[in-house]
Amino acid sequence: MDPGSLRYKVKITKPSTLQNAEFGDMNTLSGVVFNRFCDIIHQSVDNGEENSVEQFQKKLKFIFRFESFFKDLRETSTITYDSEIFRINGIRFRGSGNKCYVEVLGKSFE
C-alpha cells in the first residue's frame, strides 16, 4: 500500500453508550470522531429491502493505514464519506510489520 493511495478523507464515528442513573435507560451518544485518509474500492450497488421498504444500498471497502483504535471499532460505528453514512459490516487486518493495513467493509443506509 502506497501512502499516496490514501486520498479520500472520511470521518469515523464510534458511538459511546451511557446509562442513565435514575431510570437505567441506555443512551447512545455520538461518541468519538476520527478524521482519517483512506483508499476506497467500490464493491457493489444493490436494491435492498429493509422493513418491507425497498432501498438503494452501496457497498464500499475502505482501506486505512493500521492504527490501534481500529481494534475497538464495532458494527455500531459509522463512516461518513461524501455526505453519505456507511455502517461497518466487517473489519479485516492485513499485512505485517510496517505494512499493516485495515480493510473496513461498509454498507450505506438511509
C-alpha positions in Angstrom: 0.0 0.0 0.0 1.5 3.3 -1.1 1.0 6.4 1.1 -0.2 8.3 -1.9 -3.1 5.9 -2.4 -4.8 7.2 0.8 -6.5 10.1 -0.9 -10.1 10.1 0.4 -10.9 11.9 3.7 -13.5 10.2 5.8 -15.0 10.6 9.3 -15.2 7.6 11.6 -17.7 7.9 14.4 -17.5 5.4 17.3 -20.7 5.9 19.4 -20.5 5.6 23.2 -23.3 4.4 25.4 -24.2 6.0 28.7 -26.5 4.6 31.4 -29.0 6.9 32.9 -28.6 6.7 36.7 -32.2 7.5 37.5 -34.1 5.1 35.3 -31.4 2.7 34.0 -32.0 3.5 30.3 -29.1 3.2 27.9 -28.5 6.4 25.9 -26.3 6.4 22.8 -24.1 9.5 22.3 -22.3 10.5 19.1 -19.0 9.4 20.8 -15.5 9.8 19.4 -14.9 11.1 15.9 -11.7 10.3 13.9 -10.8 12.0 10.6 -8.6 9.8 8.5 -7.5 9.4 4.9 -8.1 6.1 3.1 -8.4 4.4 -0.2 -11.9 3.4 -1.4 -12.9 0.4 -3.5 -16.5 0.3 -4.8 -17.8 -3.2 -4.2 -21.4 -3.2 -5.5 -24.7 -1.4 -5.6 -27.9 -3.2 -4.6 -31.6 -2.6 -4.2 -32.1 -4.0 -0.7 -35.3 -4.4 1.2 -35.5 -3.4 4.8 -38.7 -3.4 6.8 -40.7 -4.1 3.6 -39.2 -0.9 2.1 -37.0 -1.1 -1.0 -33.8 0.8 -0.5 -30.8 1.7 -2.7 -27.6 0.4 -0.9 -23.9 0.9 -1.8 -21.1 -1.4 -0.5 -17.6 0.1 -0.3 -14.3 -1.2 1.0 -12.3 1.4 2.9 -8.5 0.8 3.3 -6.7 2.5 6.1 -3.2 2.5 7.5 -3.3 0.5 10.7 -3.8 2.3 14.0 -4.6 0.8 17.3 -8.1 2.3 17.6 -9.4 0.1 14.7 -9.4 -2.8 17.2 -12.1 -1.1 19.1 -14.5 -0.5 16.2 -17.8 -2.4 16.1 -20.8 -2.7 13.9 -22.3 0.2 15.7 -19.6 2.5 14.3 -20.2 4.5 11.1 -18.1 6.0 8.4 -19.1 9.3 6.7 -17.8 9.8 3.2 -19.0 12.4 0.6 -22.0 13.2 2.9 -23.1 9.5 2.9 -23.2 7.4 6.1 -21.9 3.8 5.9 -22.5 1.2 8.6 -19.5 -1.1 9.3 -20.1 -4.7 8.2 -16.7 -6.1 8.8 -13.1 -5.4 9.6 -10.0 -7.3 8.3 -6.5 -6.7 9.5 -3.9 -7.3 6.7 -0.2 -7.3 6.3 2.5 -7.4 8.9 5.2 -5.2 10.4 5.4 -1.7 8.9 3.0 -2.7 6.1 -0.1 -3.3 8.2 -3.4 -2.0 6.9 -7.1 -2.4 7.7 -9.9 -3.2 5.3 -13.3 -2.0 6.6 -16.4 -3.1 4.7 -19.2 -0.6 4.8 -22.8 -0.6 3.7 -24.8 2.6 3.1 -28.1 3.2 4.8 -30.8 5.8 4.9 
